[in-house]
Each structure stands twice: as C-alpha cells, then as structure tokens.
C-alpha cells in the first residue's frame, strides 16, 4: 500500500529476555506503541506481535518478531509481502555492541555489521536498502568478540537512567523518520544522548 510503513524492533521473546540489552529493539517499539496508544495482537501468520497506528493519513505497523533474533527476517519478510510495503518504508531497530552505550545511529541502508538479526532481515527482504536504527549497548571489553553474556544481560543500576533517555531519543528519531524521512531523522538525532 502507498501509505503504509513498518517499524520492526528486533529481540528475543520470553520473560528471561525482557529487559536485556539484546532486546533494545523490542523496547523501542513497545515505547512507541505506548506513546501512540496502539494495542498489540499476536499474528501467527507472521510469527510476530503487531500493532497498527493511523497517523497523518498514513498507516504504520509496529512489529516484534517472535522467532528469536537470528530468524527475525522471516517475520519481517512475511509482513512486508502481505502488506505490500516496500523496503524503503521499513525501519529496523536493533542493539549494537560496537556502539557505546548512549549512542544512536540511523542509516538508510548498509551492512549487517555481523548482527545476526539484520543478516536474517537482509536475506528475507532481498537486500540492504532499508533503514536501520542502531541502539548502542557498548561492550565490556573491546578485544573480546564473544559477547553473548553481555548482550543477554540486563542493564545495571548505573545504566538504567541513561537507557531511559536512549529509549526516548530513539522514539523521537523513529517518529521523525516516519513523519519527515530518513535524512532529517539522521541529521537531527544521530549521536550520543546527552546525560
């Protein structure tokens, strides 16, 4: 459809993952649904939780794939195909351990950067030409590449206030992307969140 958009937050389903760093994408779309007063429903045909928003004569879908991170593209591809939404009207929100905690980076396209969720989306969307918003979660040791323990852990007490500000800024950037396009959203919001 001409006026339909999709914002997907990547994460893992289940209570044990709820507030972990790896679920930053889930947290952003949950916050957007609350801000926009959108109700969630489980859509089995997409293996995803979906919420519908009507704003400014446009329809926006929020999505949380329930496939686990590495298979997220299955849900994204199915929803895009069913709703006939072009990849240029897709925004995928993910955590990024290579960005410091507190930094947000939106791009109109690009590589997965080794993020398995983005690799899956790229495979099922058929390319890299979709917007992605990376939420910096940092890493404890820059030399260590195996970071599963870090990304699957919750934010510590000292990080929680900062992460609340990150969520707010990420939502403002997503709203700007939806309303005014990727260039303005990048210019206005990319960078470190001021504490």
KOLKEKE-984838 format. One line per 2 residues: for each residue x, y, z of N, C-alpha, C, O. Coordinates in nm, 4 decimals, always signed. Layout:
% residues N
X Y Z X Y Z X Y Z X Y Z  ...
END
This chain:
% residues 195
+0.0843 -0.1193 +0.0000 +0.0000 +0.0000 +0.0000 +0.0884 +0.1251 +0.0000 +0.1977 +0.1256 +0.0568  +0.0400 +0.2287 -0.0634 +0.1189 +0.3502 -0.0835 +0.1555 +0.4203 +0.0463 +0.2668 +0.4712 +0.0598
+0.0639 +0.4236 +0.1412 +0.0881 +0.4994 +0.2637 +0.1085 +0.4106 +0.3852 +0.0704 +0.4490 +0.4958  +0.1672 +0.2939 +0.3680 +0.1924 +0.2040 +0.4808 +0.3418 +0.1952 +0.5093 +0.4249 +0.1927 +0.4185
+0.3728 +0.1905 +0.6377 +0.5103 +0.1854 +0.6865 +0.5215 +0.0762 +0.7913 +0.4214 +0.0338 +0.8490  +0.6442 +0.0307 +0.8156 +0.6679 -0.0742 +0.9143 +0.7913 -0.0404 +0.9966 +0.8986 -0.0142 +0.9422
+0.7744 -0.0413 +1.1285 +0.8883 -0.0295 +1.2204 +0.8974 -0.1610 +1.2968 +0.8033 -0.2009 +1.3654  +1.0112 -0.2273 +1.2842 +1.0340 -0.3568 +1.3490 +1.1399 -0.3405 +1.4560 +1.2487 -0.2895 +1.4293
+1.1087 -0.3832 +1.5761 +1.2085 -0.3898 +1.6829 +1.2548 -0.5336 +1.6961 +1.1726 -0.6237 +1.7132  +1.3852 -0.5565 +1.6884 +1.4368 -0.6927 +1.7000 +1.4696 -0.7258 +1.8451 +1.5116 -0.6403 +1.9230
+1.4490 -0.8519 +1.8780 +1.4763 -0.9001 +2.0132 +1.4424 -1.0470 +2.0222 +1.4176 -1.1126 +1.9210  +1.4415 -1.0981 +2.1435 +1.4057 -1.2368 +2.1688 +1.2792 -1.2412 +2.2532 +1.2668 -1.1650 +2.3491
+1.1847 -1.3294 +2.2193 +1.0642 -1.3417 +2.3005 +1.0933 -1.4162 +2.4309 +1.1928 -1.4879 +2.4415  +1.0066 -1.3988 +2.5286 +1.0197 -1.4718 +2.6549 +1.0622 -1.3815 +2.7689 +1.1383 -1.2865 +2.7507
+1.0113 -1.4132 +2.8870 +1.0357 -1.3295 +3.0050 +1.1841 -1.3169 +3.0396 +1.2284 -1.2129 +3.0885  +1.2605 -1.4234 +3.0139 +1.4021 -1.4201 +3.0526 +1.4828 -1.3183 +2.9721 +1.5928 -1.2804 +3.0123
+1.4282 -1.2737 +2.8579 +1.4993 -1.1774 +2.7736 +1.4416 -1.0358 +2.7831 +1.4955 -0.9437 +2.7216  +1.3350 -1.0172 +2.8576 +1.2543 -0.8956 +2.8501 +1.3308 -0.7638 +2.8565 +1.3099 -0.6785 +2.7703
+1.4149 -0.7444 +2.9509 +1.4827 -0.6152 +2.9677 +1.6332 -0.6256 +2.9412 +1.7119 -0.5495 +2.9974  +1.6724 -0.7199 +2.8557 +1.8150 -0.7370 +2.8270 +1.8606 -0.6395 +2.7186 +1.7791 -0.5835 +2.6453
+1.9912 -0.6204 +2.7101 +2.0481 -0.5298 +2.6104 +2.0090 -0.5714 +2.4679 +1.9826 -0.4865 +2.3827  +2.0056 -0.7027 +2.4434 +1.9764 -0.7547 +2.3096 +1.8330 -0.7221 +2.2675 +1.8006 -0.7301 +2.1490
+1.7476 -0.6858 +2.3619 +1.6077 -0.6547 +2.3323 +1.5815 -0.5048 +2.3232 +1.4677 -0.4607 +2.3390  +1.6842 -0.4275 +2.2983 +1.6669 -0.2826 +2.2840 +1.5641 -0.2498 +2.1763 +1.4841 -0.1578 +2.1934
+1.5652 -0.3239 +2.0658 +1.4684 -0.3003 +1.9584 +1.3256 -0.3236 +2.0041 +1.2364 -0.2446 +1.9731  +1.3032 -0.4325 +2.0782 +1.1708 -0.4599 +2.1345 +1.1258 -0.3429 +2.2220 +1.0109 -0.2994 +2.2147
+1.2180 -0.2923 +2.3050 +1.1818 -0.1864 +2.3993 +1.1432 -0.0570 +2.3277 +1.0536 +0.0145 +2.3724  +1.2104 -0.0271 +2.2171 +1.1773 +0.0940 +2.1417 +1.0362 +0.0847 +2.0838 +0.9576 +0.1784 +2.0983
+1.0025 -0.0277 +2.0180 +0.8688 -0.0361 +1.9582 +0.7595 -0.0471 +2.0654 +0.6468 -0.0029 +2.0434  +0.7922 -0.1056 +2.1804 +0.6947 -0.1062 +2.2914 +0.6661 +0.0361 +2.3376 +0.5511 +0.0723 +2.3625
+0.7706 +0.1156 +2.3488 +0.7547 +0.2554 +2.3900 +0.6738 +0.3328 +2.2858 +0.5877 +0.4132 +2.3216  +0.7009 +0.3091 +2.1572 +0.6247 +0.3754 +2.0509 +0.4768 +0.3372 +2.0577 +0.3897 +0.4227 +2.0419
+0.4488 +0.2096 +2.0810 +0.3088 +0.1657 +2.0911 +0.2384 +0.2359 +2.2064 +0.1221 +0.2744 +2.1944  +0.3082 +0.2524 +2.3172 +0.2504 +0.3226 +2.4325 +0.2255 +0.4694 +2.3984 +0.1185 +0.5230 +2.4272
+0.3249 +0.5343 +2.3370 +0.3120 +0.6757 +2.3001 +0.1965 +0.6979 +2.2033 +0.1242 +0.7970 +2.2135  +0.1795 +0.6048 +2.1091 +0.0780 +0.6192 +2.0056 -0.0522 +0.5481 +2.0403 -0.1444 +0.5422 +1.9590
-0.0589 +0.4932 +2.1645 -0.1804 +0.4251 +2.2125 -0.2260 +0.3142 +2.1175 -0.3440 +0.3034 +2.0843  -0.1307 +0.2329 +2.0751 -0.1584 +0.1216 +1.9834 -0.1592 -0.0092 +2.0617 -0.0711 -0.0333 +2.1442
-0.2588 -0.0932 +2.0357 -0.2691 -0.2222 +2.1030 -0.2016 -0.3327 +2.0239 -0.2085 -0.3361 +1.9010  -0.1366 -0.4227 +2.0954 -0.0659 -0.5336 +2.0326 -0.1591 -0.6528 +2.0112 -0.2502 -0.6759 +2.0907
-0.1362 -0.7278 +1.9045 -0.2030 -0.8561 +1.8842 -0.0993 -0.9548 +1.8296 -0.0063 -0.9165 +1.7586  -0.1175 -1.0815 +1.8642 -0.0279 -1.1854 +1.8127 -0.0801 -1.2299 +1.6764 -0.1947 -1.2731 +1.6639
+0.0046 -1.2191 +1.5750 -0.0314 -1.2583 +1.4386 +0.0491 -1.3828 +1.4019 +0.1660 -1.3737 +1.3643  -0.0142 -1.4978 +1.4133 +0.0573 -1.6240 +1.3916 +0.1104 -1.6378 +1.2499 +0.2157 -1.6980 +1.2287
+0.0379 -1.5820 +1.1514 +0.0842 -1.5972 +1.0123 +0.2163 -1.5244 +0.9883 +0.2867 -1.5543 +0.8918  +0.2505 -1.4287 +1.0757 +0.3790 -1.3594 +1.0654 +0.4761 -1.4018 +1.1754 +0.5909 -1.3573 +1.1762
+0.4322 -1.4869 +1.2679 +0.5124 -1.5212 +1.3867 +0.5606 -1.3933 +1.4554 +0.6791 -1.3778 +1.4849  +0.4665 -1.3023 +1.4801 +0.5039 -1.1712 +1.5339 +0.3899 -1.1081 +1.6124 +0.2723 -1.1363 +1.5892
+0.4281 -1.0224 +1.7056 +0.3331 -0.9315 +1.7684 +0.3275 -0.8073 +1.6804 +0.4308 -0.7562 +1.6372  +0.2056 -0.7589 +1.6542 +0.1874 -0.6472 +1.5616 +0.0915 -0.5460 +1.6236 -0.0056 -0.5831 +1.6895
+0.1201 -0.4177 +1.6017 +0.0305 -0.3098 +1.6449 +0.0128 -0.2137 +1.5282 +0.1077 -0.1850 +1.4552  -0.1095 -0.1643 +1.5112 -0.1411 -0.0753 +1.3991 -0.1609 +0.0670 +1.4501 -0.2255 +0.0894 +1.5525
-0.1038 +0.1631 +1.3764 -0.1132 +0.3053 +1.4109 -0.1605 +0.3810 +1.2871 -0.1111 +0.3578 +1.1768  -0.2559 +0.4711 +1.3061 -0.3003 +0.5607 +1.1975 -0.2582 +0.7021 +1.2373 -0.3011 +0.7535 +1.3405
-0.1747 +0.7639 +1.1554 -0.1250 +0.8990 +1.1850 -0.1095 +0.9788 +1.0565 -0.0524 +0.9304 +0.9588  -0.1604 +1.1005 +1.0574 -0.1389 +1.1924 +0.9443 -0.1752 +1.1299 +0.8098 -0.1055 +1.1507 +0.7105
-0.2835 +1.0540 +0.8068 -0.3281 +0.9932 +0.6820 -0.2444 +0.8756 +0.6361 -0.2596 +0.8286 +0.5233  -0.1556 +0.8271 +0.7231 -0.0701 +0.7139 +0.6898 -0.0934 +0.6025 +0.7914 -0.1339 +0.6273 +0.9050
-0.0674 +0.4805 +0.7484 -0.0787 +0.3653 +0.8380 +0.0616 +0.3134 +0.8676 +0.1432 +0.2942 +0.7775  +0.0871 +0.2914 +0.9956 +0.2162 +0.2409 +1.0413 +0.1932 +0.1131 +1.1204 +0.1044 +0.1062 +1.2053
+0.2736 +0.0131 +1.0917 +0.2709 -0.1118 +1.1671 +0.3954 -0.1192 +1.2545 +0.5063 -0.0912 +1.2091  +0.3757 -0.1570 +1.3796 +0.4866 -0.1873 +1.4705 +0.4938 -0.3389 +1.4810 +0.3909 -0.4064 +1.4827
+0.6142 -0.3920 +1.4880 +0.6292 -0.5375 +1.4865 +0.7398 -0.5825 +1.5807 +0.8464 -0.5214 +1.5882  +0.7118 -0.6911 +1.6525 +0.8118 -0.7627 +1.7320 +0.8115 -0.9084 +1.6856 +0.7231 -0.9845 +1.7249
+0.9091 -0.9493 +1.6021 +0.9151 -1.0896 +1.5603 +0.9273 -1.1811 +1.6830 +0.9999 -1.1504 +1.7775  +0.8564 -1.2917 +1.6798 +0.8605 -1.3876 +1.7908 +0.9390 -1.5129 +1.7531 +0.9176 -1.6200 +1.8098
+1.0295 -1.4986 +1.6576 +1.1061 -1.6104 +1.6024 +1.2404 -1.6304 +1.6695 +1.3106 -1.7263 +1.6377  +1.2780 -1.5437 +1.7604 +1.4131 -1.5282 +1.8135 +1.4960 -1.4507 +1.7114 +1.4697 -1.4535 +1.5912
+1.5953 -1.3827 +1.7630 +1.6719 -1.2829 +1.6879 +1.7212 -1.3329 +1.5522 +1.7026 -1.2655 +1.4509  +1.7838 -1.4504 +1.5496 +1.8527 -1.4955 +1.4286 +1.7596 -1.5296 +1.3132 +1.8054 -1.5477 +1.2004
+1.6285 -1.5386 +1.3398 +1.5310 -1.5704 +1.2353 +1.4326 -1.4559 +1.2132 +1.3280 -1.4753 +1.1514  +1.4649 -1.3380 +1.2627 +1.3738 -1.2229 +1.2572 +1.3258 -1.1909 +1.1169 +1.2121 -1.1475 +1.0985
+1.4103 -1.2117 +1.0191 +1.3755 -1.1795 +0.8812 +1.2544 -1.2547 +0.8297 +1.1848 -1.2063 +0.7405  +1.2282 -1.3734 +0.8851 +1.1107 -1.4499 +0.8425 +0.9831 -1.3687 +0.8672 +0.8965 -1.3597 +0.7802
+0.9728 -1.3099 +0.9867 +0.8554 -1.2285 +1.0205 +0.8515 -1.1011 +0.9368 +0.7466 -1.0633 +0.8847  +0.9660 -1.0356 +0.9244 +0.9724 -0.9085 +0.8523 +0.9354 -0.9287 +0.7059 +0.8532 -0.8548 +0.6518
+0.9955 -1.0284 +0.6417 +0.9669 -1.0550 +0.5021 +0.8208 -1.0892 +0.4782 +0.7608 -1.0422 +0.3816  +0.7628 -1.1716 +0.5666 +0.6230 -1.2114 +0.5513 +0.5294 -1.0916 +0.5655 +0.4334 -1.0781 +0.4895
+0.5570 -1.0051 +0.6622 +0.4713 -0.8882 +0.6858 +0.4827 -0.7871 +0.5712 +0.3818 -0.7333 +0.5256  +0.6039 -0.7616 +0.5252 +0.6229 -0.6709 +0.4111 +0.5489 -0.7218 +0.2877 +0.4819 -0.6453 +0.2182
+0.5619 -0.8517 +0.2615 +0.4994 -0.9107 +0.1445 +0.3468 -0.9048 +0.1551 +0.2790 -0.8677 +0.0593  +0.2941 -0.9410 +0.2699 +0.1491 -0.9445 +0.2884 +0.0877 -0.8048 +0.2783 -0.0164 -0.7868 +0.2151
+0.1524 -0.7063 +0.3407 +0.1008 -0.5693 +0.3414 +0.1438 -0.4918 +0.2167 +0.1005 -0.3783 +0.1969  +0.2292 -0.5521 +0.1319 +0.2810 -0.4878 +0.0104 +0.3523 -0.3554 +0.0422 +0.3310 -0.2537 -0.0237
+0.4373 -0.3606 +0.1454 +0.5155 -0.2442 +0.1870 +0.6547 -0.2562 +0.1262 +0.7195 -0.3601 +0.1379  +0.6996 -0.1506 +0.0619 +0.8341 -0.1507 +0.0036 +0.9386 -0.1377 +0.1138 +0.9136 -0.0766 +0.2177
+1.0556 -0.1958 +0.0900 +1.1637 -0.1932 +0.1890 +1.2061 -0.0497 +0.2225 +1.2600 -0.0257 +0.3305  +1.1828 +0.0450 +0.1326 +1.2191 +0.1846 +0.1595 +1.1295 +0.2468 +0.2679 +1.1596 +0.3550 +0.3184
+1.0197 +0.1786 +0.3035 +0.9319 +0.2268 +0.4105 +0.9414 +0.1362 +0.5334 +0.8476 +0.1260 +0.6125  +1.0566 +0.0711 +0.5473 +1.0851 -0.0178 +0.6596 +1.1955 +0.0424 +0.7459 +1.2970 +0.0894 +0.6945
+1.1746 +0.0406 +0.8780 +1.2781 +0.0787 +0.9748 +1.2958 -0.0381 +1.0706 +1.1992 -0.0828 +1.1325  +1.4190 -0.0881 +1.0835 +1.4504 -0.1970 +1.1754 +1.5348 -0.1401 +1.2897 +1.6360 -0.0742 +1.2660
+1.4926 -0.1659 +1.4131 +1.5603 -0.1145 +1.5329 +1.6332 -0.2298 +1.6008 +1.5723 -0.3312 +1.6348  +1.7647 -0.2135 +1.6206 +1.8467 -0.3209 +1.6787 +1.9444 -0.2652 +1.7813 +1.9759 -0.1463 +1.7830
+1.9911 -0.3560 +1.8670 +2.1012 -0.3246 +1.9577 +2.2319 -0.3312 +1.8790 +2.2400 -0.4001 +1.7773  +2.3339 -0.2596 +1.9260 +2.4647 -0.2643 +1.8610 +2.5740 -0.2552 +1.9666 +2.5929 -0.1511 +2.0295
+2.6461 -0.3664 +1.9850 +2.7521 -0.3711 +2.0860 +2.8761 -0.2938 +2.0425 +2.9622 -0.2650 +2.1255  +2.8872 -0.2595 +1.9135 +3.0032 -0.1842 +1.8660 +2.9852 -0.0336 +1.8824 +3.0788 +0.0432 +1.8604
+2.8649 +0.0086 +1.9211 +2.8417 +0.1496 +1.9545 +2.8404 +0.1637 +2.1064 +2.7867 +0.0777 +2.1761  +2.8986 +0.2707 +2.1577 +2.8971 +0.2884 +2.3026 +2.7549 +0.3069 +2.3556 +2.6673 +0.3584 +2.2861
+2.7342 +0.2646 +2.4782 +2.6050 +0.2860 +2.5424 +2.5746 +0.4352 +2.5407 +2.6565 +0.5164 +2.5839  +2.4584 +0.4703 +2.4915 +2.4195 +0.6106 +2.4852 +2.4229 +0.6694 +2.3461 +2.3813 +0.7835 +2.3259
+2.4726 +0.5921 +2.2485 +2.4786 +0.6436 +2.1112 +2.3721 +0.5774 +2.0238 +2.3449 +0.4579 +2.0360  +2.3132 +0.6567 +1.9365 +2.2119 +0.6092 +1.8426 +2.2587 +0.6442 +1.7023 +2.3073 +0.7546 +1.6776
+2.2436 +0.5485 +1.6100 +2.2857 +0.5736 +1.4723 +2.1822 +0.5172 +1.3754 +2.1591 +0.3963 +1.3709  +2.1210 +0.6054 +1.2988 +2.0257 +0.5679 +1.1937 +2.0962 +0.5783 +1.0597 +2.1692 +0.6742 +1.0345
+2.0744 +0.4786 +0.9731 +2.1260 +0.4795 +0.8369 +2.0144 +0.4361 +0.7424 +1.9251 +0.3605 +0.7807  +2.0203 +0.4844 +0.6190 +1.9169 +0.4494 +0.5213 +1.9392 +0.3115 +0.4609 +1.8470 +0.2536 +0.4034
+2.0607 +0.2582 +0.4733 +2.0941 +0.1245 +0.4232 +2.2302 +0.0889 +0.4813 +2.2867 +0.1655 +0.5594  +2.2830 -0.0274 +0.4434 +2.4158 -0.0639 +0.4904 +2.4271 -0.2114 +0.5210 +2.3342 -0.2888 +0.4977
+2.5422 -0.2493 +0.5735 +2.5674 -0.3901 +0.6030 +2.5070 -0.4280 +0.7376 +2.4629 -0.3426 +0.8145  +2.5061 -0.5570 +0.7635 +2.4542 -0.6070 +0.8911 +2.5528 -0.5808 +1.0042 +2.5140 -0.5814 +1.1210
+2.6784 -0.5580 +0.9719 +2.7792 -0.5382 +1.0751 +2.7971 -0.6598 +1.1642 +2.8424 -0.6483 +1.2781  +2.7609 -0.7781 +1.1113 +2.7732 -0.9005 +1.1892 +2.6552 -0.9269 +1.2819 +2.6561 -1.0248 +1.3566
+2.5536 -0.8408 +1.2782 +2.4347 -0.8605 +1.3625 +2.3460 -0.9661 +1.2963 +2.2989 -0.9462 +1.1843  +2.3232 -1.0779 +1.3651 +2.2511 -1.1901 +1.3053 +2.1049 -1.1566 +1.2733 +2.0487 -1.2100 +1.1777
+2.0442 -1.0696 +1.3519 +1.9079 -1.0270 +1.3223 +1.9009 -0.9516 +1.1909 +1.8126 -0.9768 +1.1090  +1.9949 -0.8581 +1.1704 +1.9985 -0.7833 +1.0445 +2.0341 -0.8737 +0.9264 +1.9831 -0.8548 +0.8160
+2.1212 -0.9716 +0.9497 +2.1541 -1.0668 +0.8425 +2.0286 -1.1401 +0.7965 +2.0075 -1.1598 +0.6768  +1.9457 -1.1802 +0.8925 +1.8220 -1.2510 +0.8597 +1.7250 -1.1596 +0.7847 +1.6628 -1.2017 +0.6872
+1.7122 -1.0350 +0.8297 +1.6237 -0.9397 +0.7618 +1.6709 -0.9185 +0.6184 +1.5909 -0.9211 +0.5249  +1.8007 -0.8976 +0.6020 +1.8579 -0.8765 +0.4688 +1.8256 -0.9941 +0.3758 +1.7910 -0.9746 +0.2592
+1.8372 -1.1141 +0.4281 +1.8100 -1.2348 +0.3493 +1.6641 -1.2396 +0.3049 +1.6360 -1.2749 +0.1903  +1.5715 -1.2048 +0.3930 +1.4288 -1.2194 +0.3622 +1.3691 -1.0968 +0.2922 +1.2643 -1.1062 +0.2282
+1.4361 -0.9824 +0.3047 +1.3883 -0.8614 +0.2366 +1.4487 -0.8548 +0.0958 +1.3953 -0.7882 +0.0071  +1.5597 -0.9243 +0.0774 +1.6213 -0.9288 -0.0546 +1.7187 -0.8163 -0.0792 +1.7380 -0.7756 -0.1938
+1.7803 -0.7651 +0.0245 +1.8808 -0.6604 +0.0070 +1.9018 -0.5794 +0.1326 +1.8484 -0.6101 +0.2392  +1.9817 -0.4743 +0.1169 +2.0210 -0.3894 +0.2298 +1.9569 -0.2520 +0.2258 +1.9883 -0.1664 +0.3084
+1.8676 -0.2302 +0.1309 +1.8110 -0.0968 +0.1106 +1.6893 -0.0723 +0.1998 +1.5781 -0.0519 +0.1512  +1.7122 -0.0748 +0.3288 +1.6093 -0.0412 +0.4263 +1.6780 +0.0303 +0.5425 +1.7961 +0.0076 +0.5691
+1.6038 +0.1161 +0.6110 +1.6614 +0.1930 +0.7211 +1.6811 +0.1044 +0.8427 +1.6008 +0.0156 +0.8713  +1.7915 +0.1313 +0.9144 +1.8161 +0.0603 +1.0391 +1.8632 +0.1595 +1.1432 +1.9483 +0.2445 +1.1168
+1.8065 +0.1473 +1.2617 +1.8421 +0.2322 +1.3753 +1.9162 +0.1438 +1.4750 +1.8611 +0.0474 +1.5281  +2.0414 +0.1785 +1.4988 +2.1249 +0.1003 +1.5909 +2.1288 +0.1713 +1.7264 +2.1577 +0.2906 +1.7355
+2.0992 +0.0950 +1.8300 +2.0998 +0.1456 +1.9672 +2.2267 +0.0939 +2.0348 +2.2411 -0.0264 +2.0565  +2.3183 +0.1842 +2.0680 +2.4445 +0.1429 +2.1297 +2.4235 +0.0812 +2.2668 +2.3608 +0.1406 +2.3544
+2.4777 -0.0404 +2.2841 +2.4718 -0.1059 +2.4156 +2.6126 -0.1275 +2.4709 +2.6288 -0.1803 +2.5810  +2.7143 -0.0867 +2.3947 +2.8525 -0.0988 +2.4392 +2.8959 -0.2436 +2.4541 +2.8188 -0.3370 +2.4318
+3.0189 -0.2586 +2.4918 +3.0715 -0.3917 +2.5257 +3.1713 -0.3719 +2.6379 +3.2339 -0.2664 +2.6484  +3.1863 -0.4727 +2.7214 +3.2731 -0.4579 +2.8385 +3.4207 -0.4553 +2.8004 +3.4990 -0.3821 +2.8609
+3.4589 -0.5342 +2.7011 +3.5992 -0.5428 +2.6609 +3.6050 -0.5390 +2.5084 +3.5566 -0.6310 +2.4424  +3.6631 -0.4346 +2.4524 +3.6671 -0.4174 +2.3071 +3.7406 -0.5314 +2.2364 +3.7151 -0.5571 +2.1187
+3.8315 -0.6002 +2.3064 +3.9092 -0.7064 +2.2430 +3.8323 -0.8380 +2.2347 +3.8692 -0.9264 +2.1573  +3.7272 -0.8516 +2.3128 +3.6522 -0.9774 +2.3176 +3.5403 -0.9747 +2.2153 +3.4563 -0.8847 +2.2172
+3.5385 -1.0740 +2.1247 +3.4345 -1.0794 +2.0220 +3.3132 -1.1606 +2.0687 +3.2015 -1.1345 +2.0241  +3.3332 -1.2590 +2.1579 +3.2211 -1.3397 +2.2063 +3.1563 -1.2646 +2.3233 +3.2123 -1.2572 +2.4327
+3.0382 -1.2095 +2.2982 +2.9785 -1.1182 +2.3966 +2.8375 -1.1586 +2.4368 +2.7601 -1.0755 +2.4844  +2.8033 -1.2874 +2.4178 +2.6661 -1.3320 +2.4469 +2.6258 -1.2990 +2.5901 +2.5129 -1.2562 +2.6146
+2.7165 -1.3185 +2.6842 +2.6836 -1.2893 +2.8241 +2.6492 -1.1432 +2.8454 +2.5616 -1.1105 +2.9255  +2.7179 -1.0552 +2.7737 +2.6931 -0.9111 +2.7878 +2.5596 -0.8715 +2.7253 +2.4798 -0.8023 +2.7885
+2.5348 -0.9147 +2.6017 +2.4129 -0.8699 +2.5338 +2.2870 -0.9314 +2.5938 +2.1790 -0.8733 +2.5844  +2.3004 -1.0490 +2.6556 +2.1832 -1.1140 +2.7146 +2.1651 -1.0786 +2.8618 +2.0794 -1.1350 +2.9298
+2.2457 -0.9855 +2.9104 +2.2310 -0.9384 +3.0488 +2.1440 -0.8130 +3.0518 +2.1300 -0.7430 +2.9515  +2.0858 -0.7863 +3.1687 +2.0078 -0.6643 +3.1851 +2.1010 -0.5469 +3.2124 +2.2162 -0.5647 +3.2517
+2.0483 -0.4259 +3.1907 +2.1262 -0.3058 +3.2214 +2.1448 -0.2960 +3.3710 +2.0531 -0.3237 +3.4483  +2.2663 -0.2556 +3.4119 +2.2942 -0.2385 +3.5541 +2.2272 -0.1134 +3.6083 +2.1821 -0.0286 +3.5312
+2.2202 -0.1012 +3.7419 +2.1536 +0.0143 +3.8040 +2.2087 +0.1481 +3.7550 +2.1326 +0.2431 +3.7366  +2.3399 +0.1565 +3.7338 +2.4009 +0.2826 +3.6909 +2.3673 +0.3160 +3.5458 +2.3798 +0.4312 +3.5044
+2.3245 +0.2155 +3.4676 +2.2957 +0.2364 +3.3255 +2.1484 +0.2659 +3.2980 +2.1150 +0.3173 +3.1912  +2.0611 +0.2346 +3.3912 +1.9167 +0.2388 +3.3636 +1.8655 +0.3784 +3.3320 +1.7850 +0.3946 +3.2403
+1.9102 +0.4798 +3.4057 +1.8643 +0.6166 +3.3788 +1.9062 +0.6601 +3.2384 +1.8280 +0.7214 +3.1658  +2.0299 +0.6281 +3.2011 +2.0781 +0.6623 +3.0677 +1.9963 +0.5882 +2.9626 +1.9600 +0.6463 +2.8602
+1.9667 +0.4603 +2.9868 +1.8927 +0.3849 +2.8860 +1.7511 +0.4396 +2.8689 +1.6971 +0.4351 +2.7583  +1.6910 +0.4902 +2.9739 +1.5591 +0.5541 +2.9605 +1.5669 +0.6736 +2.8645 +1.4774 +0.6942 +2.7825
+1.6740 +0.7511 +2.8758 +1.6930 +0.8659 +2.7852 +1.7181 +0.8186 +2.6422 +1.6736 +0.8815 +2.5462  +1.7901 +0.7069 +2.6291 +1.8160 +0.6492 +2.4971 +1.6843 +0.6079 +2.4317 +1.6612 +0.6363 +2.3142
+1.5982 +0.5407 +2.5082 +1.4686 +0.4983 +2.4545 +1.3878 +0.6183 +2.4062 +1.3264 +0.6146 +2.2996  +1.3888 +0.7243 +2.4858 +1.3142 +0.8448 +2.4481 +1.3671 +0.9035 +2.3170 +1.2897 +0.9377 +2.2276
+1.4996 +0.9147 +2.3067 +1.5591 +0.9721 +2.1856 +1.5365 +0.8811 +2.0650 +1.5118 +0.9294 +1.9545  +1.5449 +0.7506 +2.0856 +1.5219 +0.6561 +1.9756 +1.3786 +0.6677 +1.9234 +1.3549 +0.6610 +1.8028
+1.2844 +0.6848 +2.0147 +1.1437 +0.7013 +1.9739 +1.1241 +0.8321 +1.8979 +1.0521 +0.8357 +1.7981  +1.1873 +0.9390 +1.9441 +1.1770 +1.0680 +1.8743 +1.2356 +1.0564 +1.7334 +1.1813 +1.1125 +1.6382
+1.3464 +0.9835 +1.7210 +1.4069 +0.9663 +1.5896 +1.3169 +0.8828 +1.4986 +1.3020 +0.9142 +1.3805  +1.2567 +0.7766 +1.5529 +1.1656 +0.6940 +1.4732 +1.0445 +0.7749 +1.4272 +1.0000 +0.7612 +1.3133
+0.9915 +0.8586 +1.5154 +0.8790 +0.9454 +1.4768 +0.9201 +1.0411 +1.3648 +0.8435 +1.0646 +1.2714  +1.0403 +1.0955 +1.3747 +1.0914 +1.1873 +1.2722 +1.1094 +1.1133 +1.1397 +1.0747 +1.1665 +1.0343
+1.1632 +0.9911 +1.1440 +1.1776 +0.9093 +1.0221 +1.0417 +0.8908 +0.9557 +1.0294 +0.9066 +0.8342  +0.9398 +0.8575 +1.0345 +0.8062 +0.8327 +0.9824 +0.7445 +0.9604 +0.9249 +0.6810 +0.9577 +0.8195
+0.7637 +1.0709 +0.9948 +0.6990 +1.1955 +0.9531 +0.7736 +1.2742 +0.8480 +0.7116 +1.3386 +0.7634  +0.9082 +1.2702 +0.8517 +0.9868 +1.3616 +0.7675 +1.0960 +1.2944 +0.6844 +1.1625 +1.3601 +0.6042
+1.1145 +1.1633 +0.7036 +1.2132 +1.0930 +0.6224 +1.3445 +1.0674 +0.6944 +1.3724 +1.1236 +0.8003  +1.4244 +0.9803 +0.6329 +1.5458 +0.9315 +0.6968 +1.6533 +1.0396 +0.7087 +1.7239 +1.0441 +0.8095
+1.6673 +1.1260 +0.6091 +1.7748 +1.2267 +0.6126 +1.7584 +1.3209 +0.7316 +1.8537 +1.3452 +0.8057  +1.6378 +1.3735 +0.7497 +1.6147 +1.4641 +0.8623 +1.6335 +1.3918 +0.9953 +1.6917 +1.4470 +1.0887
+1.5838 +1.2673 +1.0039 +1.5967 +1.1908 +1.1287 +1.7428 +1.1634 +1.1622 +1.7815 +1.1669 +1.2790  +1.8237 +1.1362 +1.0609 +1.9672 +1.1139 +1.0836 +2.0340 +1.2421 +1.1328 +2.1058 +1.2416 +1.2328
+2.0091 +1.3518 +1.0611 +2.0753 +1.4787 +1.0939 +2.0372 +1.5304 +1.2314 +2.1201 +1.5880 +1.3019  +1.9134 +1.5101 +1.2689 +1.8647 +1.5679 +1.3927 +1.8966 +1.4857 +1.5157 +1.9129 +1.5413 +1.6243
+1.9062 +1.3509 +1.5005 +1.9136 +1.2656 +1.6206 +2.0351 +1.1761 +1.6324 +2.0639 +1.1283 +1.7421  +2.1088 +1.1509 +1.5233 +2.2250 +1.0610 +1.5358 +2.3261 +1.1187 +1.6338 +2.3478 +1.2397 +1.6396
+2.3880 +1.0285 +1.7111 +2.4912 +1.0707 +1.8041 +2.4623 +1.0276 +1.9460 +2.3729 +0.9470 +1.9720  +2.5403 +1.0833 +2.0374 +2.5307 +1.0434 +2.1777 +2.4157 +1.1168 +2.2469 +2.3893 +1.2342 +2.2210
+2.3490 +1.0439 +2.3350 +2.2428 +1.1023 +2.4172 +2.3085 +1.1846 +2.5263 +2.3994 +1.1373 +2.5946  +2.2631 +1.3066 +2.5426 +2.3182 +1.3925 +2.6482 +2.2600 +1.3525 +2.7828 +2.1384 +1.3422 +2.7992
+2.3489 +1.3302 +2.8788 +2.3055 +1.2867 +3.0125 +2.2591 +1.4059 +3.0927 +2.2186 +1.3909 +3.2079
END
